[in-house]
Amino acid sequence: MRRRRGGLGIFGFILFIMMFDLIDYGIDLLYYFMPLIVFGLVGFGFAKLFQNLFGFSNTRQRKATTYTYPQSNVRNAKLNSIDKVFSDYYKNNVSFVLFDDVSLCTKSGIYSTVDNLYVCYKDEKICQLSELKKSYPGAYEKIIEALGKVTKRDLKAMTEAGKKKQDDSKKKEKKEEKKANAFSQADEFIDKINSLNNGLNNEEVTNGLYQTCDLLKQIDVVDREDGTVDPKLNKLYEYYLPILEGILTDYKRLSDSPIKGDDFKKCETQLVKTIKLINEALKIIYNSLHEADYMNLNADINTLQSLLKQDGYVETPFNKED
């Protein structure tokens, strides 16, 4: 072990005393202070031993390295806040739109931490946020900063808007599907009614059935444009028209017989009334399919009238009779 240099040490002290011819006095003085010197050297040795064993000598260095902890804790608090906000959001959503075609999505539909989210472009996964952090820390920090500003209220509004968008998309798909269907239930019954109507001699019955087919065509046009299922149409196609088809089948068979008595005439009169009733029902169904359109139209008219009045372009208020 190499001896440390510097300082006179105990031998230098003795030499100093000898140079000034103070040996006798110096020996007495040395004898007096020797226990203290030995005790001090032993204590210093033990102190060094404890420092090496328990690492007390690195205390200053550790204090210097822990100085950066508060900044890390602040950042972790931001990430924890983001996790609390988005953990509920991803229970009902698969992605969060950052801007345009860029979004954040989970790996398997389950949210764990924000760093485990995937950056997606047009719904295609590019990389995890943890990977982005290593390669592009600046971009990562901007994303974290943007996510930190998002509140639960914002996410709730976005969720509701997303649901509305999905509903509109589904409704549009249903409309397109109905329009793509070249042959509908209405077409099927129109063909059957026209086939049974051919060869009938009663003009009231024939003209009434022509009107029935015309109303069915109009109803079918509105039905294809609407994405919802109207219960009135279900009853029309499942009950009313099949019963009418059966009545017309029996009537055509009886009308082809050479002998027709009073009972046939009574049935024919009832048939004319029945056709008139079903045509009236078809008109009501057709108008009911436009109820929402009428309500929206009236609401727009009332809004425009109110705006014109508020801006001073109408001198007298509108009356409902007008």
C-alpha positions as CSV (number, residue, x, y, z in Angstrom):
1,M,0.0,0.0,0.0
2,R,1.4,3.3,-1.0
3,R,2.0,5.7,1.8
4,R,0.3,9.1,1.5
5,R,2.7,12.0,1.2
6,G,2.4,15.5,2.5
7,G,2.7,16.9,6.1
8,L,5.5,16.4,8.6
9,G,4.0,13.6,10.6
10,I,5.2,12.5,14.0
11,F,8.9,12.1,13.0
12,G,9.0,15.6,11.6
13,F,7.7,16.9,14.9
14,I,10.5,15.1,16.8
15,L,13.1,16.5,14.4
16,F,11.7,20.0,14.8
17,I,12.2,19.7,18.6
18,M,15.8,18.4,18.2
19,M,16.8,21.3,16.0
20,F,15.9,23.8,18.6
21,D,17.8,21.8,21.3
22,L,14.6,21.2,23.2
23,I,15.0,17.4,23.4
24,D,14.4,17.1,27.2
25,Y,11.4,19.4,27.0
26,G,10.2,17.8,23.8
27,I,10.4,14.3,25.3
28,D,8.2,15.4,28.2
29,L,5.8,17.0,25.8
30,L,5.7,14.0,23.5
31,Y,5.1,11.7,26.5
32,Y,2.2,13.9,27.6
33,F,0.5,14.0,24.1
34,M,1.3,10.5,22.9
35,P,-1.9,8.8,24.2
36,L,-4.0,11.5,22.5
37,I,-2.1,11.1,19.3
38,V,-2.4,7.3,19.3
39,F,-6.1,7.5,20.2
40,G,-6.7,10.0,17.4
41,L,-4.9,7.8,14.8
42,V,-6.9,4.7,15.9
43,G,-10.2,6.7,15.8
44,F,-9.3,8.1,12.3
45,G,-8.6,4.5,11.1
46,F,-12.0,3.3,12.4
47,A,-13.8,6.2,10.8
48,K,-12.2,5.4,7.4
49,L,-13.2,1.7,7.9
50,F,-16.8,2.6,8.5
51,Q,-16.9,4.9,5.5
52,N,-15.6,2.2,3.2
53,L,-18.0,-0.5,4.7
54,F,-21.2,1.5,4.6
55,G,-20.6,4.0,1.8
56,F,-20.8,7.2,3.8
57,S,-18.2,8.7,1.6
58,N,-20.7,8.8,-1.4
59,T,-23.3,10.8,0.5
60,R,-22.5,14.0,-1.2
61,Q,-22.5,12.4,-4.6
62,R,-25.9,10.8,-3.9
63,K,-27.4,14.1,-2.8
64,A,-26.2,15.7,-6.0
65,T,-27.9,12.9,-8.1
66,T,-31.2,13.0,-6.2
67,Y,-31.5,16.7,-7.0
68,T,-33.3,15.9,-10.2
69,Y,-36.0,13.8,-8.5
70,P,-38.6,16.5,-8.1
71,Q,-38.7,17.1,-11.9
72,S,-39.2,13.4,-12.5
73,N,-42.0,13.3,-9.9
74,V,-43.8,16.2,-11.6
75,R,-43.7,14.4,-14.9
76,N,-44.9,11.2,-13.5
77,A,-47.8,13.1,-11.9
78,K,-48.8,14.3,-15.4
79,L,-48.7,10.8,-16.8
80,N,-50.8,9.5,-13.9
81,S,-53.3,12.3,-14.5
82,I,-53.5,11.3,-18.2
83,D,-54.0,7.6,-17.2
84,K,-56.9,8.5,-14.9
85,V,-58.7,10.5,-17.7
86,F,-58.1,8.0,-20.5
87,S,-58.7,4.8,-18.6
88,D,-62.5,5.5,-18.7
89,Y,-62.4,6.7,-22.2
90,Y,-60.9,3.5,-23.7
91,K,-63.5,1.4,-22.0
92,N,-66.0,2.4,-24.7
93,N,-63.7,3.6,-27.5
94,V,-60.9,2.0,-29.5
95,S,-59.0,5.1,-30.5
96,F,-58.4,8.8,-29.7
97,V,-58.0,11.1,-32.7
98,L,-55.1,13.5,-32.3
99,F,-55.5,15.3,-35.6
100,D,-56.7,14.4,-39.2
101,D,-55.7,10.7,-39.8
102,V,-53.4,10.4,-36.7
103,S,-54.9,8.6,-33.7
104,L,-53.9,6.7,-30.5
105,C,-55.2,3.2,-30.0
106,T,-54.7,0.3,-27.6
107,K,-53.0,-2.9,-28.5
108,S,-55.9,-5.3,-27.8
109,G,-58.7,-3.0,-26.8
110,I,-57.4,-2.8,-23.2
111,Y,-55.8,0.4,-21.8
112,S,-52.9,0.1,-19.4
113,T,-50.7,3.2,-19.6
114,V,-50.3,6.1,-22.0
115,D,-46.8,4.9,-23.1
116,N,-48.3,1.6,-24.2
117,L,-50.7,3.3,-26.7
118,Y,-49.9,3.0,-30.4
119,V,-49.6,5.9,-32.7
120,C,-51.8,5.1,-35.7
121,Y,-52.0,6.6,-39.2
122,K,-55.3,5.9,-41.0
123,D,-56.0,3.1,-38.4
124,E,-52.7,1.4,-39.1
125,K,-50.4,1.0,-36.1
126,I,-47.0,2.7,-36.5
127,C,-45.3,2.4,-33.1
128,Q,-45.9,2.7,-29.4
129,L,-45.5,6.0,-27.6
130,S,-42.6,4.5,-25.6
131,E,-40.8,3.8,-28.8
132,L,-41.5,7.3,-30.1
133,K,-40.1,8.7,-26.9
134,K,-36.7,7.0,-27.6
135,S,-36.5,8.0,-31.2
136,Y,-38.3,11.4,-31.3
137,P,-38.5,12.8,-27.7
138,G,-39.6,16.2,-28.9
139,A,-42.7,14.8,-30.7
140,Y,-43.4,12.6,-27.7
141,E,-43.4,15.6,-25.3
142,K,-45.8,17.5,-27.6
143,I,-48.2,14.6,-27.6
144,I,-48.0,14.2,-23.8
145,E,-48.5,18.0,-23.4
146,A,-51.6,17.8,-25.7
147,L,-53.0,14.8,-23.8
148,G,-52.4,16.5,-20.5
149,K,-54.8,19.3,-21.5
150,V,-57.7,17.0,-22.3
151,T,-60.3,16.7,-19.6
152,K,-63.0,14.2,-18.9
153,R,-65.6,16.6,-20.1
154,D,-63.8,16.9,-23.5
155,L,-63.6,13.1,-23.8
156,K,-67.4,12.8,-22.9
157,A,-68.2,15.2,-25.7
158,M,-66.0,13.4,-28.1
159,T,-67.5,10.0,-27.2
160,E,-71.0,11.3,-27.8
161,A,-70.0,12.8,-31.1
162,G,-68.3,9.6,-32.0
163,K,-71.5,7.6,-31.2
164,K,-73.6,10.0,-33.3
165,K,-71.1,9.7,-36.2
166,Q,-71.3,5.9,-36.0
167,D,-75.1,6.0,-35.9
168,D,-75.2,8.3,-38.9
169,S,-72.8,6.0,-40.7
170,K,-74.9,2.9,-39.9
171,K,-78.1,4.7,-41.0
172,K,-76.3,5.7,-44.3
173,E,-75.3,2.1,-44.9
174,K,-78.8,0.9,-44.4
175,K,-80.1,3.5,-46.9
176,E,-77.5,2.4,-49.4
177,E,-78.4,-1.2,-48.8
178,K,-82.1,-0.4,-49.4
179,K,-81.4,1.5,-52.5
180,A,-79.2,-1.3,-53.8
181,N,-82.0,-3.8,-53.3
182,A,-83.7,-3.8,-56.8
183,F,-86.5,-6.0,-55.6
184,S,-88.2,-5.1,-52.4
185,Q,-91.3,-6.4,-50.5
186,A,-93.4,-3.7,-52.2
187,D,-92.3,-4.8,-55.7
188,E,-93.3,-8.4,-54.8
189,F,-96.8,-7.4,-53.8
190,I,-97.2,-5.0,-56.7
191,D,-96.4,-7.8,-59.1
192,K,-98.9,-10.1,-57.4
193,I,-101.7,-7.5,-57.3
194,N,-101.2,-6.6,-61.0
195,S,-101.3,-10.2,-62.0
196,L,-104.5,-10.8,-60.1
197,N,-106.0,-7.6,-61.5
198,N,-105.6,-8.7,-65.1
199,G,-108.8,-9.9,-66.6
200,L,-111.2,-8.5,-63.9
201,N,-114.3,-6.9,-65.3
202,N,-115.3,-4.6,-62.4
203,E,-113.8,-1.1,-63.1
204,E,-114.1,0.0,-59.4
205,V,-112.1,-3.0,-58.3
206,T,-109.5,-2.6,-61.1
207,N,-109.1,1.2,-60.7
208,G,-108.9,0.7,-56.9
209,L,-106.1,-1.8,-57.3
210,Y,-104.2,0.4,-59.7
211,Q,-104.2,3.1,-57.0
212,T,-103.1,0.5,-54.4
213,C,-100.0,-0.3,-56.5
214,D,-99.2,3.4,-57.1
215,L,-99.3,4.1,-53.4
216,L,-97.1,1.1,-52.7
217,K,-94.5,2.4,-55.1
218,Q,-94.5,5.8,-53.4
219,I,-94.1,4.2,-49.9
220,D,-91.3,2.1,-51.2
221,V,-89.4,5.1,-52.5
222,V,-89.6,6.8,-49.1
223,D,-88.7,3.5,-47.3
224,R,-85.5,3.1,-49.3
225,E,-84.4,6.6,-48.4
226,D,-84.9,6.1,-44.7
227,G,-82.5,4.0,-42.6
228,T,-84.9,3.1,-39.9
229,V,-87.5,0.3,-39.7
230,D,-91.1,1.6,-39.3
231,P,-93.4,-0.8,-37.5
232,K,-96.3,0.3,-39.7
233,L,-94.5,-1.1,-42.7
234,N,-93.9,-4.4,-41.0
235,K,-97.7,-4.8,-40.4
236,L,-98.3,-3.7,-44.0
237,Y,-96.1,-6.4,-45.5
238,E,-96.7,-9.1,-43.0
239,Y,-100.5,-8.8,-42.4
240,Y,-102.5,-6.3,-44.5
241,L,-101.1,-7.1,-48.0
242,P,-101.0,-10.9,-47.6
243,I,-104.7,-10.8,-46.5
244,L,-105.6,-8.6,-49.5
245,E,-103.7,-11.0,-51.8
246,G,-105.7,-13.9,-50.5
247,I,-109.0,-12.0,-50.9
248,L,-108.1,-11.1,-54.5
249,T,-107.1,-14.7,-55.3
250,D,-110.6,-16.0,-54.1
251,Y,-112.4,-13.1,-55.9
252,K,-110.6,-13.8,-59.2
253,R,-111.5,-17.5,-59.0
254,L,-115.2,-16.7,-58.3
255,S,-115.3,-14.1,-61.0
256,D,-114.2,-16.6,-63.6
257,S,-117.2,-18.8,-63.0
258,P,-120.0,-18.5,-65.6
259,I,-122.8,-18.2,-63.0
260,K,-122.7,-15.3,-60.4
261,G,-125.5,-15.0,-57.9
262,D,-126.4,-12.4,-55.3
263,D,-123.7,-13.6,-52.9
264,F,-121.0,-12.8,-55.4
265,K,-122.4,-9.3,-55.9
266,K,-122.4,-8.7,-52.1
267,C,-118.8,-9.9,-51.9
268,E,-117.9,-7.7,-54.8
269,T,-119.4,-4.7,-53.1
270,Q,-117.5,-5.5,-49.9
271,L,-114.3,-5.9,-51.9
272,V,-114.7,-2.4,-53.3
273,K,-115.1,-0.9,-49.8
274,T,-112.1,-3.0,-48.6
275,I,-109.8,-1.7,-51.4
276,K,-110.9,1.9,-50.6
277,L,-110.1,1.3,-46.9
278,I,-106.6,-0.1,-47.6
279,N,-105.9,2.8,-50.0
280,E,-106.8,5.3,-47.3
281,A,-104.5,3.3,-44.9
282,L,-101.7,3.5,-47.4
283,K,-102.1,7.3,-47.7
284,I,-101.9,7.6,-43.9
285,I,-98.8,5.4,-43.8
286,Y,-97.2,7.5,-46.6
287,N,-97.8,10.7,-44.7
288,S,-96.5,9.3,-41.4
289,L,-93.2,8.5,-43.1
290,H,-92.8,12.2,-43.8
291,E,-93.7,13.3,-40.2
292,A,-90.0,14.0,-39.3
293,D,-89.6,16.0,-42.6
294,Y,-92.7,18.1,-41.8
295,M,-91.5,18.8,-38.3
296,N,-88.0,19.8,-39.5
297,L,-89.5,22.0,-42.2
298,N,-91.8,23.8,-39.7
299,A,-89.0,24.3,-37.3
300,D,-86.8,25.8,-40.0
301,I,-89.6,28.1,-41.1
302,N,-90.3,29.3,-37.5
303,T,-86.5,29.9,-37.0
304,L,-86.2,32.0,-40.2
305,Q,-89.3,34.0,-39.3
306,S,-87.9,34.7,-35.8
307,L,-84.5,35.8,-37.1
308,L,-86.1,38.2,-39.6
309,K,-88.2,39.6,-36.8
310,Q,-85.3,40.1,-34.4
311,D,-83.2,41.8,-37.1
312,G,-86.0,44.3,-37.7
313,Y,-86.9,43.2,-41.2
314,V,-90.5,42.3,-40.3
315,E,-92.8,45.1,-39.0
316,T,-95.6,42.9,-37.8
317,P,-95.2,39.4,-36.3
318,F,-96.3,36.4,-38.3
319,N,-99.6,34.8,-37.4
320,K,-100.2,31.1,-37.6
321,E,-103.2,31.7,-39.8
322,D,-100.9,33.4,-42.3
